[in-house]
C-alpha cells in the first residue's frame, strides 16, 4: 500500500522527460522584489535550476541557484540589485539541468515589467501586526 505524503502532480519521470512546465513572475508592491513560481515535471532524479534576472540593458540584476531540488513546484523571492529606480522591462531565464549546464536540458524565458513609482499605490507598512510598546511608567501594566 502506497501512502503519498504530498501530491507530486503526476507520475515521476526519468531525467530525459523532465522539463520546466510553467514559470510565473509577480512584482512585489515595493518594486525591488519579484515573486517567482516555477513548476517542473515530477522527477525520479533531482534536477538543478538556475534563475537569472536581467534588465532591459541585459545587465544581470539577480541570480538564484537551486541544487538538486526535492520539489517540483517551487516559489522564490528574487531581489533586484544595483538599481536606484527599478521601473522597466526585465527577463527571467530559468535553466534546468543535471550534470552540466552547457547546454541546459530545458530553458524558459519570461518577460515582465516593473511599473513606474505611483505614490497613490505606494506600499507602506502600517505596522498593524506589531504591538505598541508600553508608555513610560506602564512597563508592568497588563495590556
N, C-alpha and C positions, 0 to 999 in steps of 0.2 A: 504494500500500500504506500503510495506517494503522498506526502503532505507538503504542498507548496508553501513556503514561508513568505513569498512575495510574488506578485504577478510579473513575469518577465515579458508578457505581451506576445507570446508565441513560443514555438519550439526553438531551443538554442541551435545555432547554425555553425558549421565549420568556418574557419577563418576566411576561406575563399569566397564565402557568400555574405560576409559581414560588410554592411555599408552604413553610411550616415542616412538615416531615414528622414530626419527633419531638424531644422535649425530655426530658432526664433530669437529676435533681439528686441528688447523694450528699454528705451532710455528711462532712467530714474528722473523724477522731477528736479533733482539738483543739477542735472545735465552733465555731471562729471563721472557718472557711473552708468553702466548698462547691465541689464539682467539678461542672461543668455540661457536658453534652453536647448539642449542637444539630445537627440534620440538616435540610437544606433540599433541595428538588428540584434536581437538576443543572440548571445555568442557562447561557444564552448570554451574558447581560449580568449583571455582578456586582451583587448586591444589598447593601444596608446592613441592619444589625441593631442594635437597642438592647435590652439586657437590663437590667431593673431589679428589684431585690430589696427587698421591703417586709416589715416585721414585722407582727405581729398588730394593731398600732395604726395601720397604714398609713403608718408612717414609713419613708422611703427610707433603707436601710442600705448599699446598694451599687449601682453603675451601671457599665455597660460599653458602649462604642460600638464597633461594627465597621463600618468604611467600606470598601465595595467588596471584600468577601471574595473570595478566589480559590478557596476550598474549600467543598464542600457539606456536609462532615462536620467539625465543629469541637469543640474541647474547651477549656474555660477554668477557671480557679480564681478565684472571687469571694470577697472578704474582707468579713466582717460588721464594720461600723464603728459606733462610738458606743455600744457595749453593754458593760457590765461583766459581765453574765451573758447569754449568747446563747440559752439554752433557750427554746423556744416555737415558735409556728407562723409560717411565712413563706410568701410567694407570690413566685414568679419569673415575670415577664412578659417575653416575647420578642416584639418587633415587627420585622417585615420590611417594608422599603420601598425605593423607588428615589429619585425626586427629592424627594418631600415625605413627611414623617412623618404629616401630618394630612390624611386618615386613613391609617393604615398599610395595606399591601396584605394582610397576614395577621398575626394575633396569636394567641399561645398563652400560657396561664397554667397554671402547675404549682404546687401547694401541697405543702409538706413540713414536717417537724418537726425541730427540733434538740433532742435529749434533754437531760434534767437531767444535771448532773455526777454521775458514778458513779466514786468512787476505785478501785473494783476493776477498772474498764475504762479507766482514765485512760491517755492516750497519754503515753509518756515516750520520750526519746531515750537509748538506752544507749551511744551513740557507738561502736557496734561497727564502723562503717565508717571510723573515724579511728585512725591510728597514734598510740600514746602517745609523748609527747616523750621524748628520751633523759634518763636520770637524770644528776645532776650528775657531771661527770668522764667521762661516756661520750659526749661530743659527737662524737668521731671514730670511735667504735666502730661496726662494721657490725651490722645487725640480726640 
